Amino acid sequence: MDGTLEDFARDFEIALAQRQVTAAYQPQIDVADGAVVGVEALARWTHPEHGEVAPDVFVDIAQKTGLLPLLTARIISDVTSQYIPGCTIDVAVNVSATQLEDPSLYDMFEGAFATGRCDPETLTVEVTESYSIEHPERVAAPLEALAAAGVTISVDDFGTGHSSFARVESLHASELKLDKSLVQADDRVREVAQIITEAHRRGIRVVGEGVESRAQLDRLASAGCDRAQGYLIARPQPAPALLSWYRMRTRES
């Protein structure tokens, strides 16, 4: 996007207020049987003049301008108000590391649970591994509170940086997501299998993200991966489209 950071912040704040920023949902399947078991809620922004704004652009600048809490609140609101009525599959929400240090984060989720439309047992909070490695002590307490409420804690982008199962466990995580660089690499099959084996030994569920070919999915299946997510399965889509896709997929299975 053109313009200054201040212009962007102003436009983005307006976008949040006017619901130009919405959640799109990317499905996850059980690798063993292909059943739809969850979705990841991803933020999408359609600017009235510039069209679709890349998520890595607006998330990064939202963080720099202090608007990330409003973005997270918007996605949580969407998840609790429009997410597949009557469907009990898991839904994952990304939370920034800086927000994990904010005492109001748990209150935000607790408020969502109080509405009765968001079951903590079917909610997953995804944390990016790179930050949690650097500051595990700052994020452990709020994650412990969420885990105690029944929320699944997931470590995203596992396999980048200095991956550590000890750090995953220190964050009270019961799931890790293999980074797409691992999933898509033809020469890292053994490494992926070793990670999955060790995760299972520790009672940790494994999701392979960025699956774009049948060969990649087959490799995950051979390695015993639990779940898969990526364009091969489905692209992120708004709630109504997701519901139609889900119903069709369920009828076909």
N, C-alpha and C positions, 0 to 999 in steps of 0.2 A: 504493500500500500504506500501511496505517496503521502507526504505531509509529515508534520513533526510528531514527536511522542505525545505532546499535549493534545494535538488534534486527535490522535488515535484514542487516547484515554477518554476524551470527551465523547467521541463516537461510540466507543465500547460501552461506556456507562449508560448512554442513551439506549444502545442495543439491548443491554441487560434489562433495563426498565420496560422496554417495548417488546420484549420476548423475541427479538431477532436472533438471539442465541438460544438454541434448543439442544436437546439430547438426541443423538442418533445411537442406535443399538446394533452392536455386532455380535452375532451368535457364537456360542461355543458348543461343541459336540463332544459326546463321550467317544473316545477313539475306538473303543472295543465294538460298540454296536451302532454308532452314528446318531444316537438319540440326542436331541437338543437339551442341554442341561443348564445353560446359562447364557447371559449376554453381558457385554461391557458397554456401559453408557459413556459416550464420547461427545464432547462439546462441538457444535457446529455453528458458524456465524455466517449468515447471508447479509452482506452490507447492501443497503438500498442503491448505492451508486457503483460500488466496486465488485459486487457479486460475492461469490464464496471466498472467504478469507481463510488461508491455511491455518490449521489449529496450532502448529508450532510457532507461528507468528503471533497470534493473539494471546496464546497462553503465556509466552515469554514476556510480552510487553505488559500483560495484565499483572504479572507478578512484579514487574519493575514499578508499576504505577499504583500498587496497593489494591488492585481490583480483583485479585484472585479469590478472596473470600466470597465476594458477590457472585463470581462465576460458579464456584462450588455450590453455593446456596441455590443458584438457579438450576443446576443439574440435579441436585437432590430434590428440589421441588418438582421437577419434571418426572423424576423416577417415582416419587411417591404419589403423583397425581394422575399420570397417564400411562404408566408402565403396564403393559399387557394385563388388563383386568381379568382376574380369576386364574391367572397363570402363576404357578409356584416355582418356576425355575429361578436359578440364582441370577442376581444382577450385581455387577461390579462397578464401583465408582472410584475414580482416581482422586487421590488427595495429595496435595503438595506437602513436602516435608516442612515448609515454614508453617503451614496451617496446623500440622500435628503438634506444634509448640503452642498453639493458641488455645487457651482454656475453653473458649466458646465452641470449639469444634464438637466436643462430645454433646454439648447442649443442643447443637444443631441436629445431630443425629437422633438424640433422645426425643426431640420435638417431632421428628419424622416418625419415630416408632410409636409415639403417643397417638398419632392419627389413626393407627390401626391399618394403614394401607402399605406400610413397609415393615415386613417381618425381619427382625435382625438375624434370624436363622437363615434367611435366603440372601442376605446382603454381604458383599465382599468389598473390603476397602483395599485398594491397590497402592502400594508405596514404592517409589522408584529406588532401586537398590543403591545407586551411586551415592545418593545423599545419606541414606541410612547407614552406610559403611562409615562415613565421616563423622556422623553425629548420632550414634545409636542411643546414647544416654538421654538425649533430648526428646526422642520420640517414643521411647519404650513405655512410659507411663500411660499416655493417652491410648496407645494401641492395646495395652493390657486391659484398660477399661472397656474398650470396644469388644475385645475378645471375650471378656467376662459376660458381656451382654448377649453373646451368641454370634457376633459378627465374625466372618472369616477374614483373617488378615493375609494378604497376598503380597509377596515381594516381586515387583515387576522388573523386567530387563535383566533377569538373572543370567550370568555368563558374560556380562560386560564388567569392566573394572576389576576389582579384586573380590571375586565372589567368595562367600564363606557361609557354610551351613551354620556355623556357630552364631554368626550375626543374624541369620534368618531366624533362628530360634530365640535369640535375644529380643527380637521384635514381636514375639508371640505369634509368628506366622505359621499357618498350617497349609499354605500353598505357595508355590513359586511359579513364575512364568518365564519359560526359556525365551531369551531374546531371539528375535527373528534372524539375527546374524548366525546363531547356532543352528536354528531349524533349517535355514536355507542353504547351509554350507555342505557341499558334498564330501568334504574332507574332515568333517568333525563328527561323524556318525558315532565313533567309539566314545568320544567325549560326552556326547549327549546321553548315550546309554549309561555311562558311568554316573552322570549326574542324577538320572532318573532312578537308578538302582540305589544310590546313597540316600536320595530323598525318601524313597519308599521305606528304606531301613529305619529312617527317623520318623516315619508316619506323616510325611509331607506329600500333599497332592501336587502333581505337575501338569502345567498347561503349556503347550507349544503354541506360540503366537507367530503370525506372519506366514502361515501355511498357504502357499500359492500353487502347489502342484500335487498331483496324486502321489508322486514319488516321495515327496516330503512327508505326506500323511502316512504313507506306508512305512517309512523309516521310523516315525514316531510310534506306530503300532507295534513294530517289531521290537522296539526298545521298551515297550510297556508303558508309554506315556498315557496319562489319564484323560486329558482333554486337549482339544485343538481349536484354534481360532485363526481365521485368515480369509483372504479373498476367494480361495477355492471353495470355502463353505458358504460365505455370504459377505457382502460389503456392509458397512454400517448403514442403517436406514431408520427413518422416522418411525415412531411407535405404530401408526396405522399400517404402514407397509410391513413392518416386522410382524404384526399380528397376522396379517394375511399370509405371509411367508411361513410363519410358525404353524398355522392351521393346515396349510397345504403339505408341509413337510410331515406333520403328524399323521395326516391321512395316508400319505404314501408309505409310511414306515409300518 
